[in-house]
Amino acid sequence: MTSEQDWQTEYYKGMDVHVTALPRSDTSWDFTVRVTQPGEDSASEAELAAASGDDGDFPSREAAVEAGFVKGYSMVDALFH
């Protein structure tokens, strides 16, 4: 993976959720998620990190990012239960 990652960040329940979409092929995308303390950038050591896994085949960058935020929010929710 030599291309630069384009991270998007949203604040959720006191944490920053960082998501980047990664191309798998010409027609499918995957994502990576990092959850950090507020104000830390995506390159910081994450409190939590995840990828969609082998079944993460999304038809567009936008769909992968959206799925990444859903995953990130569920990770944050799990921290508080």
HUTA-V522665 format. One record per pair of residues at least 12 apart in sequence whose C-alpha atoms are under 10 Angstrom apart, sorted by the first residue. I is the first residue (numbers start at 1). GAP is how many residues later the second one is. If there is no record, write none. Layout:
# HUTA-V522665
i=I gap=GAP
i=I gap=GAP
This chain:
# HUTA-V522665
i=1 gap=21
i=1 gap=22
i=3 gap=19
i=3 gap=20
i=4 gap=18
i=5 gap=14
i=5 gap=15
i=5 gap=16
i=5 gap=17
i=5 gap=27
i=5 gap=37
i=6 gap=12
i=6 gap=13
i=6 gap=14
i=6 gap=15
i=6 gap=16
i=6 gap=36
i=7 gap=12
i=7 gap=13
i=7 gap=14
i=7 gap=25
i=7 gap=26
i=7 gap=27
i=7 gap=34
i=7 gap=35
i=7 gap=36
i=7 gap=58
i=8 gap=12
i=8 gap=13
i=8 gap=25
i=8 gap=34
i=8 gap=57
i=8 gap=60
i=8 gap=61
i=9 gap=24
i=9 gap=25
i=9 gap=26
i=9 gap=32
i=9 gap=33
i=9 gap=60
i=10 gap=25
i=10 gap=28
i=10 gap=59
i=10 gap=62
i=10 gap=63
i=11 gap=24
i=11 gap=25
i=11 gap=26
i=11 gap=27
i=11 gap=28
i=11 gap=62
i=12 gap=23
i=12 gap=26
i=12 gap=57
i=12 gap=60
i=12 gap=61
i=12 gap=64
i=12 gap=65
i=13 gap=60
i=13 gap=63
i=13 gap=64
i=13 gap=67
i=14 gap=22
i=14 gap=23
i=14 gap=24
i=14 gap=62
i=15 gap=20
i=15 gap=21
i=15 gap=22
i=15 gap=23
i=15 gap=24
i=15 gap=25
i=15 gap=32
i=15 gap=57
i=15 gap=58
i=15 gap=61
i=16 gap=18
i=16 gap=19
i=16 gap=20
i=16 gap=21
i=16 gap=22
i=16 gap=23
i=16 gap=24
i=16 gap=25
i=16 gap=26
i=16 gap=30
i=16 gap=56
i=16 gap=57
i=16 gap=60
i=17 gap=16
i=17 gap=17
i=17 gap=18
i=17 gap=19
i=17 gap=20
i=17 gap=21
i=17 gap=24
i=17 gap=25
i=17 gap=29
i=17 gap=31
i=17 gap=32
i=17 gap=51
i=17 gap=52
i=17 gap=53
i=17 gap=54
i=17 gap=55
i=17 gap=56
i=17 gap=58
i=17 gap=59
i=18 gap=14
i=18 gap=15
i=18 gap=16
i=18 gap=17
i=18 gap=18
i=18 gap=22
i=18 gap=23
i=18 gap=24
i=18 gap=25
i=18 gap=28
i=18 gap=31
i=18 gap=47
i=18 gap=50
i=18 gap=51
i=18 gap=54
i=19 gap=12
i=19 gap=13
i=19 gap=14
i=19 gap=15
i=19 gap=16
i=19 gap=23
i=19 gap=30
i=19 gap=31
i=19 gap=32
i=19 gap=45
i=19 gap=46
i=19 gap=47
i=19 gap=48
i=19 gap=49
i=19 gap=50
i=19 gap=51
i=19 gap=52
i=19 gap=53
i=20 gap=12
i=20 gap=13
i=20 gap=14
i=20 gap=22
i=20 gap=31
i=20 gap=41
i=20 gap=42
i=20 gap=44
i=20 gap=45
i=20 gap=46
i=20 gap=48
i=20 gap=49
i=21 gap=12
i=21 gap=30
i=21 gap=37
i=21 gap=39
i=21 gap=40
i=21 gap=41
i=21 gap=42
i=21 gap=43
i=21 gap=44
i=21 gap=45
i=21 gap=46
i=21 gap=47
i=22 gap=36
i=22 gap=38
i=22 gap=39
i=22 gap=42
i=22 gap=43
i=23 gap=34
i=23 gap=35
i=23 gap=36
i=23 gap=37
i=23 gap=38
i=23 gap=41
i=24 gap=32
i=24 gap=33
i=24 gap=34
i=25 gap=32
i=26 gap=33
i=26 gap=34
i=27 gap=30
i=27 gap=31
i=27 gap=32
i=27 gap=33
i=27 gap=34
i=28 gap=28
i=28 gap=29
i=28 gap=30
i=28 gap=31
i=28 gap=32
i=28 gap=33
i=28 gap=35
i=28 gap=36
i=29 gap=23
i=29 gap=27
i=29 gap=28
i=29 gap=29
i=29 gap=30
i=29 gap=31
i=29 gap=32
i=29 gap=33
i=29 gap=34
i=29 gap=35
i=29 gap=36
i=30 gap=21
i=30 gap=22
i=30 gap=23
i=30 gap=24
i=30 gap=25
i=30 gap=26
i=30 gap=27
i=30 gap=28
i=30 gap=29
i=30 gap=30
i=30 gap=31
i=30 gap=33
i=30 gap=34
i=30 gap=35
i=30 gap=37
i=30 gap=38
i=31 gap=19
i=31 gap=20
i=31 gap=21
i=31 gap=22
i=31 gap=25
i=31 gap=26
i=31 gap=27
i=31 gap=30
i=31 gap=32
i=31 gap=33
i=31 gap=34
i=31 gap=35
i=31 gap=36
i=31 gap=37
i=31 gap=38
i=31 gap=40
i=32 gap=17
i=32 gap=18
i=32 gap=19
i=32 gap=20
i=32 gap=21
i=32 gap=32
i=32 gap=33
i=32 gap=35
i=32 gap=36
i=32 gap=37
i=32 gap=39
i=32 gap=40
i=33 gap=13
i=33 gap=15
i=33 gap=16
i=33 gap=17
i=33 gap=18
i=33 gap=19
i=33 gap=32
i=33 gap=34
i=33 gap=35
i=33 gap=36
i=33 gap=37
i=33 gap=38
i=33 gap=39
i=33 gap=40
i=33 gap=42
i=34 gap=12
i=34 gap=13
i=34 gap=14
i=34 gap=15
i=34 gap=16
i=34 gap=17
i=34 gap=34
i=34 gap=35
i=34 gap=37
i=34 gap=38
i=34 gap=41
i=35 gap=12
i=35 gap=13
i=35 gap=14
i=35 gap=15
i=35 gap=37
i=35 gap=38
i=35 gap=40
i=35 gap=41
i=36 gap=12
i=36 gap=13
i=36 gap=40
i=47 gap=29
i=48 gap=24
i=48 gap=27
i=48 gap=28
i=48 gap=31
i=49 gap=23
i=49 gap=26
i=50 gap=18
i=50 gap=21
i=50 gap=22
i=50 gap=25
i=51 gap=17
i=51 gap=20
i=51 gap=21
i=52 gap=12
i=52 gap=15
i=52 gap=16
i=52 gap=19
i=56 gap=12
